[in-house]
Each structure stands twice: as structure tokens, then as C-alpha cells.
């Protein structure tokens, strides 16, 4: 039994609090305002104690957390990427690893230095060939990522007139926009052995700020060797030994896989897909790998569709008139969304997870569920 600390800010940890009940679970929530508390999940019965912190400075938040909880064996590795620079020592990473992994610009340059294929990154905007993609150097979850098709769009974006979200400042990196599907993968590194647990595709919206809208797991997807080779180069170069990891690649039309994101943490989407495909307690396996060096392989048996519903912001009346048993998991859209940015609304749009022997079967179930949700806009 271990003392495990969770950042129980959202429902992303809904599986972990159930699967890790054999351990002592503690949590914290960083609430910038009282309203944030109203949209956070209720503290689960399996959590022994929770600490709410009403501060915005991340260093102050983490300092308060560990002044309060002084006997923690493990931080559950599902956290906002922007917290990593303040957590890394307690997660077991070195200063060198932190300096590289805390910045898209730094780990993209490092990946290139060890032979990993990455998009060109530009420091001189006059040298770019459009279209390019702008990314907050410390961003997470595709928030603030935007495609710029020409210099006039860049000028409007850089002027600040465009709607931006980057709460660590306006430090962006600019890369070639690779036109192709996003392939994501997730796994574990246990005593230096790199384990691949799943590979899936990510759907994105057509909005300028390309929000992630869905995740599709094909259980018989086999074309993983080129991706594995790149992850091995990166993890070996970083000297990673024990951690969960997730990575995103763009599958380019030239046949290359371009690394566009890497983080030493559990992927939110991967934990959902693996649970409904392999039928295992994946969060427990993650903890067992970190604590007890468990190298159990994950066997994916079903195809899974995990997608958000396409709902505009505003107040709605939401009704469901279908067969909920078609869904592995179903959360209807929230009736009110106060935020103005569409990519930050994804969590309140509601979602459905369906599975089947084929991706078509799983997708047909999802479409049936979606067509039976009646949404009436009230404002």
C-alpha cells in the first residue's frame, strides 16, 4: 500500500480513484475562483483527504501542496503539462530532463539532435514557407495552437488582435504545418524497457484553433515500427528509466512520422481507450509499473471510438431519447458553457465511448447515440 497524490481537478481521474482503492489516495485542486469549484467533480469517497488551493501561481500551488502533504510515495502521473516544471523532482526527473521536457521548443530541438523526425521550427518568421502552425511553447491539450496560412494571418495573430490562449505569456514556436492525420501513442518505461500500450488516431476540429474532438483506436493497427524507433531514440537520449509516456506524431504524405508532442505522463485519451479495448485496470497497471516494476503487456481486443459532441457554447436543454446500453460510457453535454474559447469547451461538450469488433461497428454505435441526443438552444 502506498500514499498516492492525485490532482483531482477534472473527471479525467474517474478511473484512477476506483482502480487504486487499495492505496491511500490524497488529492489537491487548484481553484483560481469559487466558480471553478462548481464545475470540478465531487471528491470521491476513495480519497482520504483533499486540499483546495485558491491561487494561480503554479510554484505557490505546488509549494502549498507539499507543505501540506509531506508523506507521499507517488504522484499519479496524470497532470497538466504546465505543472511539470514544478513537480519534476518529486516525479523523479533530473534538472537536465526537466529543462528539455518542459518546453516544446527544447524537446523538439533535442529530438532532432538524436535523429527523431520533427517539423522544421522557425526562429525567423521571414524564412518560413506557409502554412505554418503556431504553438505555445508551454501549451497543453492543443490549447492555443493555430494554423496560419499566410503572412497577413501571422501579422494579425502576432498583433494580439486575434483570440489567443497562452497563460504563460505570448511565447510561441512556429513550425511547418504537416498535412496529415495525427497518430498518438502511449506506454510505459520500466527499468529502461520501453513498452507500447496503444496507438490511435486523433480527430481535430476545423476551427482555426484545431481542438482535439475525438480518438479512434483500431485494435489491429500494426504499422507501429517507425513510431517505436523514434520513441526509442528519444527516450534513450533522455535517459528515461521509469515513467508513463505519451507522444503525438503527424503522418505526413511523404510517409514520414513527425513528432509534434511528447510528455512523460499518462495520456487522458489513452487510459479511456485502453480500458474499453483491453478490459483491464490500466491506471492500476501504471502504478504497479512505477512502484513494483510491472512489465505486463497490454492486449487490445476491441476497436474503440471516444468522441466529444459538437455543441456550440451557450445555454441548452439536453435530452437523450435513445438506448444508452449501446455506449460503454456516456456523458451528456453540459447545459451551460461560460467559456468563450471552443477548444477549452471540449470538457463540457459531453462525450460518448463505444466499442466493437471493428472500428465501423464502434463508430455506428457512436453515431446512433449522437443522433438520439436532442439539443435545444435556449439563448
MOJOWO-V731508 format. One record per helix or strand. SS is the DSSP state (H for helix, E for strand). FROM is the first residue (numbers start at 1). LEN is the number of residues. Records with the same first field share a line. If there is no record, write none. Layout:
SS = FROM-LEN ; FROM-LEN
//
This chain:
E = 3-4 ; 24-7 ; 47-7 ; 74-2 ; 118-1 ; 121-2 ; 132-5 ; 146-3 ; 172-5 ; 182-9 ; 193-12 ; 212-6 ; 243-9 ; 257-7 ; 303-6 ; 316-5 ; 329-3 ; 351-6 ; 373-5
H = 11-3 ; 16-4 ; 34-6 ; 58-11 ; 81-11 ; 95-7 ; 104-10 ; 125-3 ; 151-8 ; 225-14 ; 268-11 ; 282-11 ; 324-3 ; 342-7 ; 359-13
//
